[in-house]
Amino acid sequence: MRLNDSIDSQQLARKWKAVDEKIQAVAFWCDETEKNDSSFYVAVKDNISVSGLPMQAGSHILKGYRPVYDASVIGRLRKQGGHVFCKSKMDELGMGDTGLNTGTTPIFNPYDLSRIVGGSSGGSAALVASGCCPLALGTDTGDSIRQPASYTGTVGVKPTYGRISRYGILPYANSMDTVGYFTTCIEDAAYALEIFEGKDSNDMTTLIKPGGSYHRSLDPSLAGKKIGIFHSVMKTINDPVLQKIFDDLIHYLERKGAQLVDVDIDSKWLNLVDPVYKTIANAEACSNHACLDGLRYGSQPIADTVEQAVKQARTTGFSSLVKKRFIYGAYSLYEENQKDLFLKAQKIRRQIVQEYLMMLEDLDVLLALSTPDIAPQIVDLDGSRMQIESLSNSHLKLDNLAGTPSLSLPLGWKQGCPFGLCIRSNRFQEQKMFDIAKAIENYTGLAGLTVEV
Amino acid sequence: MDRSLILSLAEDLQFSLTEGEIQNILTDFSWVESIRDQFAQMDTDDVEPMISCSEYSEHALRLDQPQSCLEKEQVLENANKIKEDQILVNQVVRSSCD
């Protein structure tokens, strides 16, 4: 489904219900009176405020909360004729990459219901992949749009930090949180950035940069383009099916006149991407969510003191996984640990980002597979453990540390399931990213890809 | 990390942990220690902490002009309970009469 497809609202509404019975991607449905054949429908991740609709972000601590205002991105969407038809499910408070820790049922991958959809924006990804809507909003703090995009054969875009307002978004790790979206093709992805981007006086981290006419300016020519291949990431891809499809793409790009170069960053920095990300993300999360007291919404327990009531609400309101992340976050913020953990992570972040930006400086785009394989089977995962992830699983976080734009585009198939290619460019160079993505989409022929569930 | 430190952190964070959750945190704590070891090997002398990825770009602070954004009726419409034209917040502290 694409943005300019004509739709039959009644038929589409029946499809939404039928599909969601299988993939379990919807957190809350919107009032059906908004239906209109001339508009396009959008799923919105349940950490983005939509006036009057519940917002629970996959957590019991927010049960019963209804924002009384729209996030800035929702206002921009409405001005362009977009209608919100549902809030989509997500991993609790954005903390998770599986779509399993949603506070209710797991979200299932529309290509294979026994596999994860990814996360934390898994509900939005699944709804676009299954043809329920042409556009869905998500957020990406570590890889929360691009990883589920890879697992669901959708286009998942994380723009430059500051391109899109975060006003009205429930924060996770504010120095890296980025609003983005899913579509089924690059043309829609380019147009969607035009809808959402822009300076917002309610979010001082939005940046004054001229907006683009990305859709009209799409140029898929490859001749002379300088395209980097992220060597350290690709050398960890061991699967022969994925490797061959990537190699075939590289040969195609060379035949079309692009200049392909192997590029890299010293492994001493790459090995620290995941540790630095997790240290900062856990610390910012435990601070940002200190305000969730469960008194005005949530379980609202009755106790002898306010402190006891808050403690009861937070004990039952957060899952074990989230509590564990808060513990590690608080530990790294303890005065005696800050110098060695949180502060050190912020300093190493600067060093990593400097290396990364130097690598991107000379390139039009940088390529690597978004994920090392197709979506894992649900039964194979143990989501309760915390561990350092391999580079092939963690390299997407580089763009959150640096604030650079990055997208995942469907590239190929294995066992009937899709996997994606990550295309990234330097800050505010989204046009270059979309241009090369369009060329690659022409090669794969996967524009508009959806699956019948 | 030991059990007492975990309980102290949980107290600061205003939640309780089950015995299973404590054991799970203890089991995975080697993860945090391995990060500390990795960080210790890096020379960050004279490096400023990076607190935001937008620090290189130009910002414009908005003028501090209060704006009315919600009517009282809208706010009350969204409240679970209303008493005398005001939001009634659920009782969370047991009164001496309870």
Contacts between the chains, C-beta under 8 A, distances in Angstrom:
chain1	res1	chain2	res2	distance
A	52	B	78	7.4
A	64	B	80	7.1
A	66	B	78	5.5
A	68	B	70	5.8
A	68	B	74	6.1
A	68	B	75	6.2
A	68	B	78	5.0
A	69	B	69	6.6
A	69	B	70	7.0
A	161	B	53	4.7
A	161	B	54	5.5
A	162	B	54	4.6
A	162	B	57	6.3
A	175	B	51	6.1
A	175	B	52	4.8
A	175	B	53	6.6
A	176	B	53	6.9
A	199	B	60	7.4
A	201	B	62	4.1
A	202	B	62	7.7
A	204	B	59	5.9
A	204	B	60	7.8
A	204	B	61	5.9
A	204	B	62	7.2
A	205	B	52	7.0
A	205	B	54	5.1
A	205	B	59	7.5
A	207	B	54	6.3
A	207	B	57	4.8
A	207	B	58	6.9
A	207	B	59	7.2
A	208	B	58	5.7
A	208	B	59	7.9
A	208	B	60	5.9
A	209	B	57	7.6
A	268	B	42	7.8
A	271	B	38	7.2
A	272	B	38	6.3
A	272	B	39	7.7
A	272	B	42	7.2
A	275	B	34	7.9
A	275	B	35	4.4
A	275	B	38	5.7
A	275	B	39	7.2
A	278	B	35	7.5
A	279	B	35	6.2
A	286	B	13	6.6
A	290	B	13	7.7
A	293	B	14	7.8
A	295	B	89	7.2
A	295	B	90	7.4
A	295	B	92	5.3
A	296	B	89	6.1
A	296	B	90	7.8
A	300	B	90	4.5
A	300	B	92	6.3
A	301	B	92	6.7
A	302	B	91	6.1
A	302	B	92	5.9
A	302	B	93	7.5
A	302	B	94	5.6
A	302	B	98	7.9
A	303	B	92	6.6
A	303	B	93	6.6
A	303	B	94	6.4
A	304	B	93	6.8
A	304	B	94	5.3
A	305	B	93	6.1
A	306	B	92	6.4
A	306	B	93	5.7
A	307	B	14	7.4
A	309	B	92	3.9
A	309	B	93	6.5
A	310	B	14	5.2
A	311	B	14	5.0
A	311	B	15	6.2
A	311	B	16	6.6
A	314	B	13	7.4
A	314	B	14	5.1
A	314	B	15	4.1
A	315	B	15	4.5
A	315	B	16	4.5
A	318	B	15	6.4
A	320	B	18	7.8
A	320	B	20	7.6
A	320	B	21	5.0
A	320	B	24	6.8
A	323	B	10	7.6
A	323	B	13	7.7
A	323	B	15	6.0
A	323	B	17	6.6
A	323	B	21	6.3
A	324	B	21	7.1
A	324	B	24	6.6
A	324	B	25	5.4
A	324	B	28	7.2
A	326	B	13	5.3
A	326	B	15	7.9
A	327	B	6	6.5
A	327	B	9	5.1
A	327	B	10	6.7
A	327	B	13	7.0
A	327	B	25	5.6
A	328	B	25	8.0
A	328	B	31	8.0
A	328	B	32	5.7
A	330	B	9	4.9
A	330	B	12	6.0
A	330	B	13	5.7
A	331	B	1	7.1
A	331	B	5	7.8
A	331	B	9	6.1
A	331	B	32	6.5
A	332	B	32	7.5
A	334	B	9	8.0
A	340	B	36	5.5
A	340	B	39	6.4
A	340	B	40	6.8
A	341	B	32	7.7
A	341	B	35	7.1
A	341	B	36	6.3
A	341	B	39	6.9
A	343	B	49	5.7
A	344	B	39	4.5
A	344	B	42	7.4
A	344	B	44	6.3
A	345	B	39	6.9
A	346	B	49	3.4
A	346	B	50	5.4
A	346	B	51	6.2
A	347	B	44	3.9
A	347	B	47	4.4
A	347	B	48	7.2
A	347	B	49	5.2
A	347	B	50	7.3
A	348	B	39	6.6
A	348	B	42	5.6
A	348	B	44	6.3
A	348	B	47	7.9
A	349	B	49	7.7
A	349	B	50	4.5
A	350	B	47	5.7
A	350	B	48	6.5
A	350	B	49	7.0
A	350	B	50	3.8
A	351	B	42	7.5
A	351	B	44	7.1
A	351	B	47	6.2
A	353	B	50	6.4
A	353	B	53	7.2
A	384	B	24	6.1
A	385	B	28	6.2
A	386	B	28	4.8
A	386	B	31	5.1
A	387	B	28	7.8
A	387	B	31	6.1
A	388	B	31	6.9
A	388	B	34	6.9
A	388	B	35	7.7
A	400	B	53	7.7
A	401	B	53	6.8
A	402	B	53	5.8
A	403	B	53	3.0
A	403	B	54	6.2
A	427	B	56	8.0
A	427	B	57	7.9
